[in-house]
Amino acid sequence: MSLHELGENEKNFLLQIYNSTKGDTSVQVSMYDIGAALDFDRDASSKLAEELIGWELIEIRTLSGGIGICAGAVTEIEEAGIAESHTQETIGALGSEPIIDGDARRAVERISEDVKEQAGSLGLKFDLLTELMADLKTIDAQLESPRPKTAIIRESLKSLKDVLVMSGADKGLVGINALLKE
């Protein structure tokens, strides 16, 4: 799904969600508050949210109207350059905290998506491709947790880095090095 396929109201609604959550996929907001900020009534807000849920750009979190933005929507908004400048982030480093925070979490999500996109074109032998996929699955499992463990993600990123270095894929290394402070 491309942002260009959305109607103006859907696009504004999605951008309002992005700005309200600062692009953090773990943050929940009220679809009704988002709609009210754009002068939509509850019914219109509900319909707009349903449309975006159908496009898998946002997800429902509670039956009372709590929603969150999906990682794919964050990526599309940021790549399109239409996000407010205060929400654009640079890749931060993984901290020493036991649980990964929102900014680092989003950076890990983006790096994971980038590596997945280039995985098929790396020309890896079966063993290395299997290792790469296992590391990505480990990262995904941690990101699905409400309390993703920094140490597990750090070790998975180190392993991903080793595979990328062996394959000569430079694209993913910049982000991984920034997260690992290397």
C-alpha positions, 0 to 999 in steps of 0.5 A: 500500500502506498500513501499515494493511494490514500484519500486526503482524509485518510492521509491526514488521519494517518499523519495525525496518528504518526505525529501523536505517537511520534512514530512509536509503534508501541504507543496507543492513542484514541482514534476519537482524539485523533479525529477530534484534532482534525474536526471529525466526529466519532463516526467519521473517526471510526470509519477512517480508522477502519479504512487504515486498519484494512490497509494494515497501516494502523492496528486496533489496540482496545475495544474502546478506540485505542489504536497504534501505528504499524511499522510499515506506515512509519517507514512509508511516512518517513521515506516520503518525507512528509513527517513533521521534522521534530518526529524525524529521528536519527538512529540512536545507540542501544543503551545499557538498559535491560529493556529496549526503549521506543527510539532504539526499538523503532531503529531496530524495526527499520534495520530488520525490515531493511535486512529482510528486503535485501536478504534474497539478493545477497547470494548467501549460501544456505547455512548463512541464509539460515543464520540470517533468518534465525537472527531476524526471527529472534529480533522479531520475537523480541520486538513483539514482546512488551518488554524486548530485551536489549541484550538479546537484540544486541547479540542478534544484531552482532550476528546479523552484522557478521553475516552481512560482512561475510556477504559484502552487504554494506547497506545494513551495516551503517544502522547496525554499527550505529545501534551497537556504537561501533 
